Amino acid sequence: MNEEKYGSIKEVADQVIYEIPKSKTNLMDAEQLEELNRRDDLFFDFKRYSLEGDVVRIYYQKPQGYRSLSSFKAKSNDLKVNAALNILAVEKLVGTQYTTLIHPDNIYVNEQGDIKFAQRGIRFVLSADEFTRRQVIHEVKPIIIGLFSAVNYADINKINIDELAQEQPLIREIQEAVTIKELRNVISQFATVTNTIKTDGLLKKSFQKYNKSKIVVPAGLVLGMVLGMLLLYMIKVVPMTEASTAEADQQKELTEVKEALEAEIAENDKLIESYHLAVTGRVEEAIASFEGIEKLDEEAQHTLIEQYIKLGTVDSLIKASKLDPAYNVKVVNELRSIEGEEAQQAILDIESEAPEVTIEQAWINEDFERVIDIYGDLSDNDRAKYLAGSSYLELDNHKEALKLGEELNNKDMQINSLELKKEEIESKDMKKKKKEDEIKKINKQIKEIKES
């Protein structure tokens, strides 16, 4: 990676830090970097940024279980296929305001082949280049070749691809692909062929076992002839009948093995397609595909839940909550962004002891004192602080409401608190001059807040 042009990436504990000279960017104002707060499942979560002199540093949170592709060795072809297909999801950035670095140091993978990119750039801010499909296909090819051939990424352009392709025809097909779709088809076909070879191998072992057992019948007949004509009937008829039965049983067993393997391959193909739909942003299709699989493993179920949440409808969020209550807080956060009684009822129907959930339920039920009680367990949570401040307003406690409004830097809450205080003073029995002075003072505070 050309660090002088594109910056550098390094890991520190559970963080990944992207660093680039400010002079190599078009950054005019630090607020331009706030766009990186938008979450995307293809990228690490953005944590913070810093500007020190001519150096821009952006910090990302690295999830557990992920390693950079440059230090990752795939243990199976299935893992290589999953990783390769997931890398191709970067195509979705084409035509958006975002860019990224397509380089093994910036691509992270886990043991299931899930992919996340660390650095995410903003077009014409952190990068002067437009992100194009031609660029994607050009830059992912050497990464995928390295993944399947075990050749170091840095050496890909130095080796003789033709010689490598003679040993691995897949490499030539990757090299000849001119679109992401073609590249995806090449990898998917390789997965199908690999699964077929596995199946054939297992069937061959079963056939070998079956064929060996058939040798017993002629041997029995030879022995029977030695014993003489007296036992001819017992040897020729009874054992042959038993052998036929055994042969039929083994044939049935072999057929069942074959059918089971074919069913497993079909399920694996469905699963790969489901993951592909998910990583390419086709949420509803991904959900339908995952739901069509009879039994999902833990990782697949986790992905389905994330798709439910990404779809963001009341029904899909309810499904996510029912599949795994561990997502209840996230589900409630999504539900409260949906207007209407249906979303509110869905929040109320969630059974959870999590304070992030119970405080929302108390707010919907207009149990303002309970909201304030629960806030005591969530004092560092801005949403809980907002609900507590709003509850204080509902309970006419302008003093506490103003305090929380100031902590949140929420102008509306501060102004509403002062308006409530003004109403209180206006209703008091006190000298006119003193009352006017107090009200004038409050009006001045309100004006200063509005103008700040």
C-alpha positions as CSV (number, residue, x, y, z in Angstrom):
1,M,0.0,0.0,0.0
2,N,1.3,3.4,-0.9
3,E,1.4,5.0,2.5
4,E,2.5,8.4,1.2
5,K,-0.6,8.6,-0.9
6,Y,-3.2,6.5,1.0
7,G,-2.0,6.7,4.6
8,S,-1.2,3.9,7.0
9,I,-3.1,1.4,9.1
10,K,-1.9,-0.1,12.4
11,E,-3.4,-2.1,15.2
12,V,-3.2,-1.1,18.9
13,A,-4.9,-3.5,21.2
14,D,-8.5,-3.8,20.1
15,Q,-8.4,-0.7,18.0
16,V,-7.3,0.0,14.4
17,I,-5.9,3.4,13.7
18,Y,-5.8,5.0,10.2
19,E,-3.3,7.8,9.8
20,I,-2.8,10.2,6.9
21,P,-1.2,13.6,6.4
22,K,-3.9,16.3,6.3
23,S,-2.1,17.8,3.4
24,K,-2.9,14.6,1.4
25,T,-6.6,15.1,2.0
26,N,-9.3,17.7,1.1
27,L,-10.3,18.0,4.7
28,M,-11.4,21.6,5.4
29,D,-13.4,21.2,8.7
30,A,-13.2,18.4,11.3
31,E,-17.0,18.2,11.2
32,Q,-16.7,16.6,7.7
33,L,-15.5,13.5,9.5
34,E,-18.8,13.2,11.4
35,E,-20.2,11.3,8.4
36,L,-18.1,8.3,9.6
37,N,-20.5,7.9,12.5
38,R,-23.0,6.3,10.1
39,R,-22.8,2.5,10.9
40,D,-22.3,-0.1,8.2
41,D,-22.0,-3.8,8.8
42,L,-19.2,-4.1,6.2
43,F,-16.9,-1.8,8.4
44,F,-15.5,-1.6,11.9
45,D,-17.4,0.9,14.1
46,F,-15.9,4.4,14.0
47,K,-14.8,5.5,17.5
48,R,-13.2,9.0,17.2
49,Y,-10.8,11.1,15.3
50,S,-7.9,13.5,16.1
51,L,-6.2,16.3,14.3
52,E,-2.6,17.0,15.4
53,G,-0.7,19.3,13.2
54,D,-0.7,17.8,9.8
55,V,-1.7,14.4,10.9
56,V,-5.3,13.0,10.8
57,R,-5.9,9.9,12.9
58,I,-9.2,7.9,12.8
59,Y,-9.8,5.2,15.4
60,Y,-12.0,2.1,14.7
61,Q,-13.1,-0.6,17.1
62,K,-11.9,-4.1,16.1
63,P,-14.5,-6.8,17.0
64,Q,-13.3,-10.0,18.8
65,G,-12.3,-12.8,16.5
66,Y,-11.2,-10.7,13.5
67,R,-7.7,-10.7,12.1
68,S,-6.2,-8.8,9.2
69,L,-6.3,-10.8,5.9
70,S,-2.5,-10.3,5.6
71,S,-2.0,-12.5,8.7
72,F,-4.8,-15.0,8.1
73,K,-4.4,-18.5,6.7
74,A,-7.6,-20.2,5.6
75,K,-7.9,-23.7,6.8
76,S,-10.4,-24.9,4.2
77,N,-11.8,-24.2,0.8
78,D,-15.2,-23.4,2.3
79,L,-13.6,-20.7,4.4
80,K,-11.7,-19.3,1.4
81,V,-15.0,-19.2,-0.7
82,N,-16.9,-17.5,2.1
83,A,-14.2,-14.9,2.6
84,A,-13.8,-14.2,-1.1
85,L,-17.5,-13.8,-1.7
86,N,-17.8,-11.5,1.3
87,I,-14.9,-9.3,0.1
88,L,-16.8,-8.7,-3.1
89,A,-19.5,-6.9,-1.1
90,V,-17.2,-3.8,-1.2
91,E,-18.8,-3.2,-4.7
92,K,-21.8,-1.6,-2.9
93,L,-19.6,1.5,-2.2
94,V,-19.6,2.3,-5.9
95,G,-21.7,5.4,-6.5
96,T,-21.8,6.4,-2.8
97,Q,-19.9,9.1,-0.9
98,Y,-17.8,6.4,0.7
99,T,-14.5,4.8,-0.3
100,T,-12.1,2.3,1.3
101,L,-8.6,0.8,0.9
102,I,-8.8,-2.6,-0.8
103,H,-5.7,-4.0,0.8
104,P,-5.1,-7.1,3.0
105,D,-4.0,-4.8,5.9
106,N,-7.4,-3.1,5.8
107,I,-9.5,-6.3,5.4
108,Y,-10.3,-8.3,8.4
109,V,-11.7,-11.9,8.6
110,N,-13.0,-14.3,11.3
111,E,-13.0,-18.1,11.4
112,Q,-16.4,-18.2,9.6
113,G,-15.1,-16.1,6.6
114,D,-17.1,-13.0,7.6
115,I,-15.4,-9.9,6.3
116,K,-15.1,-6.3,7.7
117,F,-13.1,-3.5,6.4
118,A,-11.4,-1.2,8.9
119,Q,-10.9,2.2,7.2
120,R,-13.8,3.9,5.5
121,G,-13.0,7.1,3.6
122,I,-15.2,9.9,2.4
123,R,-15.0,10.6,-1.3
124,F,-13.3,14.0,-2.1
125,V,-12.6,14.5,1.6
126,L,-10.2,11.7,2.7
127,S,-9.7,10.6,-0.8
128,A,-9.4,12.5,-4.1
129,D,-10.4,9.5,-6.1
130,E,-13.8,8.3,-7.1
131,F,-14.6,4.6,-6.2
132,T,-15.3,2.8,-9.5
133,R,-16.2,-0.8,-10.4
134,R,-13.1,-1.0,-12.6
135,Q,-11.0,-0.1,-9.5
136,V,-12.8,-2.7,-7.4
137,I,-12.3,-5.6,-9.9
138,H,-8.7,-4.6,-10.4
139,E,-7.9,-4.4,-6.7
140,V,-9.8,-7.4,-5.4
141,K,-8.2,-9.9,-7.9
142,P,-4.8,-10.1,-6.4
143,I,-6.3,-10.4,-2.9
144,I,-8.5,-13.3,-3.9
145,I,-5.7,-15.0,-5.9
146,G,-3.5,-14.7,-2.8
147,L,-6.4,-16.2,-0.7
148,F,-6.7,-19.3,-2.9
149,S,-3.0,-19.8,-3.8
150,A,-1.3,-18.9,-0.5
151,V,1.0,-16.6,-2.5
152,N,1.8,-13.4,-0.5
153,Y,-0.1,-10.4,-1.6
154,A,3.1,-8.4,-2.1
155,D,4.4,-11.1,-4.5
156,I,1.3,-11.5,-6.7
157,N,2.5,-9.1,-9.3
158,K,6.0,-10.6,-9.3
159,I,5.1,-14.3,-10.0
160,N,4.3,-16.0,-13.3
161,I,0.5,-16.2,-13.2
162,D,0.4,-18.6,-16.2
163,E,2.6,-21.1,-14.3
164,L,0.4,-20.8,-11.2
165,A,-2.7,-21.2,-13.4
166,Q,-1.5,-24.5,-14.7
167,E,-1.4,-25.9,-11.2
168,Q,-4.7,-24.1,-10.2
169,P,-7.1,-23.4,-13.2
170,L,-9.2,-21.3,-10.8
171,I,-6.5,-18.7,-10.8
172,R,-6.8,-18.2,-14.6
173,E,-10.5,-17.9,-14.3
174,I,-10.2,-15.2,-11.6
175,Q,-7.6,-13.4,-13.7
176,E,-9.9,-13.5,-16.8
177,A,-13.0,-12.2,-15.0
178,V,-13.9,-8.7,-16.1
179,T,-16.8,-7.9,-13.8
180,I,-17.7,-8.5,-10.2
181,K,-20.6,-10.8,-11.3
182,E,-18.2,-13.0,-13.3
183,L,-15.8,-13.1,-10.4
184,R,-18.6,-14.1,-8.1
185,N,-19.7,-16.8,-10.5
186,V,-16.2,-18.2,-10.7
187,I,-15.9,-18.5,-6.9
188,S,-19.4,-19.9,-6.5
189,Q,-18.7,-22.6,-9.2
190,F,-15.5,-23.5,-7.5
191,A,-17.4,-24.0,-4.2
192,T,-19.9,-26.3,-6.1
193,V,-17.2,-28.4,-7.6
194,T,-15.4,-28.7,-4.3
195,N,-18.6,-29.9,-2.6
196,T,-19.2,-32.4,-5.4
197,I,-15.7,-33.8,-5.0
198,K,-16.3,-34.2,-1.3
199,T,-19.6,-36.0,-2.0
200,D,-18.0,-38.3,-4.6
201,G,-15.3,-39.2,-2.2
202,L,-17.7,-40.2,0.5
203,L,-19.8,-42.2,-2.0
204,K,-16.7,-43.9,-3.3
205,K,-15.9,-45.1,0.3
206,S,-19.4,-46.4,0.7
207,F,-19.2,-48.2,-2.7
208,Q,-15.9,-49.7,-1.7
209,K,-17.4,-51.0,1.5
210,Y,-20.4,-52.4,-0.4
211,N,-18.3,-54.1,-3.1
212,K,-16.0,-55.7,-0.5
213,S,-19.0,-57.3,1.2
214,K,-20.2,-58.9,-2.0
215,I,-17.1,-61.1,-2.2
216,V,-18.5,-63.2,0.7
217,V,-21.2,-64.8,-1.5
218,P,-18.9,-66.6,-4.1
219,A,-16.6,-67.7,-1.3
220,G,-19.5,-69.3,0.5
221,L,-20.5,-71.1,-2.7
222,V,-17.0,-72.5,-3.2
223,L,-17.0,-73.9,0.3
224,G,-20.5,-75.3,-0.2
225,M,-19.4,-77.3,-3.2
226,V,-16.6,-78.9,-1.2
227,L,-19.1,-80.2,1.4
228,G,-21.0,-82.1,-1.3
229,M,-24.3,-82.4,-2.9
230,L,-26.1,-83.1,0.3
231,L,-25.9,-79.5,1.4
232,L,-26.4,-78.0,-2.1
233,Y,-29.8,-76.7,-1.4
234,M,-28.8,-75.2,2.0
235,I,-25.8,-73.5,0.5
236,K,-27.1,-72.2,-2.9
237,V,-30.6,-71.1,-1.9
238,V,-30.6,-69.9,1.7
239,P,-27.2,-67.9,1.7
240,M,-28.1,-66.3,-1.7
241,T,-31.4,-65.2,-0.3
242,E,-29.6,-63.7,2.8
243,A,-26.9,-62.1,0.5
244,S,-29.6,-60.5,-1.6
245,T,-31.3,-59.1,1.5
246,A,-27.9,-57.8,2.8
247,E,-27.2,-56.3,-0.6
248,A,-30.6,-54.6,-0.7
249,D,-30.0,-53.2,2.8
250,Q,-26.6,-51.9,1.8
251,Q,-28.0,-50.4,-1.4
252,K,-30.7,-48.7,0.6
253,E,-28.2,-47.4,3.1
254,L,-26.0,-46.1,0.3
255,T,-29.0,-44.3,-1.3
256,E,-29.8,-42.7,2.1
257,V,-26.2,-41.5,2.4
258,K,-26.2,-40.1,-1.1
259,E,-29.5,-38.3,-0.5
260,A,-28.4,-36.9,2.8
261,L,-25.2,-35.6,1.3
262,E,-27.1,-34.0,-1.6
263,A,-29.5,-32.4,0.9
264,E,-26.5,-31.1,2.9
265,I,-24.9,-29.6,-0.2
266,A,-28.2,-28.0,-1.2
267,E,-28.5,-26.5,2.3
268,N,-24.9,-25.2,2.1
269,D,-25.6,-23.6,-1.3
270,K,-28.7,-21.9,0.2
271,L,-26.6,-20.7,3.2
272,I,-23.9,-19.2,0.9
273,E,-26.5,-17.5,-1.2
274,S,-28.1,-16.1,2.0
275,Y,-24.8,-14.6,3.2
276,H,-24.2,-13.2,-0.2
277,L,-27.6,-11.5,-0.2
278,A,-26.9,-10.1,3.3
279,V,-23.5,-8.7,2.6
280,T,-24.7,-7.1,-0.7
281,G,-27.4,-5.2,1.1
282,R,-30.4,-7.1,-0.3
283,V,-32.0,-7.3,3.1
284,E,-35.5,-8.6,2.3
285,E,-34.2,-11.3,-0.1
286,A,-31.6,-12.3,2.5
287,I,-34.3,-12.7,5.2
288,A,-36.4,-14.8,2.9
289,S,-33.4,-17.0,2.0
290,F,-32.3,-17.5,5.7
291,E,-35.9,-18.2,6.7
292,G,-36.1,-20.9,4.0
293,I,-33.3,-22.9,5.6
294,E,-34.6,-25.6,8.0
295,K,-32.0,-25.3,10.7
296,L,-29.6,-22.3,11.2
297,D,-26.4,-22.5,13.1
298,E,-25.6,-19.8,15.7
299,E,-23.7,-17.6,13.2
300,A,-26.4,-17.8,10.6
301,Q,-29.1,-17.0,13.2
302,H,-27.1,-14.0,14.3
303,T,-26.9,-12.8,10.7
304,L,-30.7,-13.2,10.3
305,I,-31.3,-11.2,13.4
306,E,-29.1,-8.4,12.1
307,Q,-31.1,-8.4,8.8
308,Y,-34.3,-8.2,10.7
309,I,-33.0,-5.1,12.6
310,K,-31.6,-3.6,9.4
311,L,-35.1,-4.0,7.7
312,G,-36.4,-1.9,10.6
313,T,-40.1,-2.7,10.5
314,V,-42.2,-3.4,13.6
315,D,-42.7,-7.0,12.5
316,S,-39.1,-7.7,11.7
317,L,-37.9,-6.1,15.0
318,I,-40.4,-8.3,17.0
319,K,-38.9,-11.3,15.2
320,A,-35.4,-10.3,16.1
321,S,-36.4,-9.9,19.8
322,K,-38.1,-13.3,19.9
323,L,-35.1,-15.0,18.3
324,D,-32.6,-13.7,20.8
325,P,-33.5,-11.5,23.8
326,A,-29.9,-10.4,24.0
327,Y,-30.9,-7.9,21.2
328,N,-33.8,-6.4,23.1
329,V,-32.0,-3.1,23.8
330,K,-31.0,-2.7,20.2
331,V,-34.5,-3.6,19.1
332,V,-36.1,-1.1,21.4
333,N,-33.8,1.6,20.2
334,E,-35.0,0.9,16.6
335,L,-38.6,0.7,17.6
336,R,-38.7,4.0,19.3
337,S,-37.6,5.7,16.1
338,I,-40.8,4.4,14.5
339,E,-43.8,6.6,15.1
340,G,-47.2,5.1,16.0
341,E,-49.0,3.0,18.5
342,E,-47.9,-0.3,17.0
343,A,-44.3,0.4,17.7
344,Q,-45.0,1.6,21.2
345,Q,-47.1,-1.6,21.9
346,A,-44.2,-3.7,20.6
347,I,-41.9,-2.0,23.1
348,L,-44.4,-2.7,25.9
349,D,-44.7,-6.3,24.9
350,I,-40.9,-7.0,25.3
351,E,-40.1,-8.9,28.5
352,S,-36.8,-7.6,29.8
353,E,-35.1,-6.5,33.0
354,A,-32.6,-4.3,31.1
355,P,-33.0,-0.7,32.3
356,E,-32.6,0.6,28.7
357,V,-35.9,-1.3,28.0
358,T,-37.8,-0.7,31.2
359,I,-37.2,3.1,31.1
360,E,-38.7,3.3,27.6
361,Q,-41.7,1.2,28.8
362,A,-42.2,3.5,31.8
363,W,-42.0,6.6,29.5
364,I,-44.7,5.2,27.2
365,N,-46.9,4.4,30.2
366,E,-46.3,8.0,31.5
367,D,-44.9,6.7,34.7
368,F,-42.6,9.6,35.1
369,E,-41.4,8.9,38.6
370,R,-40.4,5.4,37.6
371,V,-38.5,6.9,34.6
372,I,-36.5,9.0,37.1
373,D,-35.9,6.0,39.3
374,I,-34.5,3.9,36.5
375,Y,-32.4,6.9,35.3
376,G,-30.4,6.4,38.5
377,D,-29.0,3.2,36.9
378,L,-28.3,4.8,33.6
379,S,-26.9,8.2,34.5
380,D,-24.2,8.1,31.8
381,N,-26.8,7.3,29.1
382,D,-27.9,10.4,27.1
383,R,-31.2,8.8,26.1
384,A,-32.1,8.0,29.7
385,K,-31.0,11.5,30.7
386,Y,-33.3,13.0,28.1
387,L,-36.2,10.9,29.3
388,A,-35.5,11.8,33.0
389,G,-35.3,15.5,32.1
390,S,-38.6,15.3,30.2
391,S,-40.1,13.5,33.1
392,Y,-39.0,16.3,35.5
393,L,-40.8,18.8,33.2
394,E,-43.9,16.7,33.3
395,L,-43.7,16.7,37.1
396,D,-43.1,20.5,37.1
397,N,-39.6,20.1,38.6
398,H,-38.0,22.8,36.5
399,K,-34.8,22.9,38.6
400,E,-33.8,19.3,37.9
401,A,-35.0,19.5,34.3
402,L,-32.8,22.6,33.7
403,K,-29.8,20.8,35.2
404,L,-30.2,17.8,32.8
405,G,-30.9,20.1,29.9
406,E,-27.6,21.8,30.5
407,E,-25.7,18.5,30.8
408,L,-27.2,17.4,27.4
409,N,-26.7,20.8,25.9
410,N,-30.4,20.5,24.9
411,K,-31.7,24.1,24.3
412,D,-35.4,23.0,24.1
413,M,-35.2,21.4,27.5
414,Q,-33.5,24.4,29.0
415,I,-36.0,26.8,27.5
416,N,-38.9,24.7,28.6
417,S,-37.5,24.5,32.1
418,L,-37.1,28.3,32.3
419,E,-40.6,28.8,30.9
420,L,-42.0,26.5,33.6
421,K,-40.0,28.5,36.2
422,K,-41.5,31.7,34.8
423,E,-45.0,30.4,35.1
424,E,-44.3,29.4,38.7
425,I,-43.1,32.9,39.5
426,E,-46.0,34.5,37.8
427,S,-48.4,32.5,39.9
428,K,-46.7,33.4,43.2
429,D,-47.9,36.1,45.5
430,M,-45.0,38.5,45.6
431,K,-44.2,42.2,45.1
432,K,-44.8,43.3,41.6
433,K,-41.3,44.8,41.1
434,K,-39.6,41.7,42.4
435,K,-41.8,39.5,40.1
436,E,-41.0,41.7,37.1
437,D,-37.3,41.6,37.9
438,E,-37.3,37.8,38.2
439,I,-39.3,37.4,34.9
440,K,-37.0,39.8,33.1
441,K,-34.0,37.8,34.3
442,I,-35.5,34.5,33.0
443,N,-36.4,36.1,29.7
444,K,-32.8,37.2,29.3
445,Q,-31.6,33.6,30.0
446,I,-34.0,32.3,27.4
447,K,-32.7,34.8,24.9
448,E,-29.1,33.9,25.5
449,I,-29.8,30.2,25.1
450,K,-31.6,30.8,21.8
451,E,-28.8,32.9,20.5
452,S,-26.0,30.6,21.7
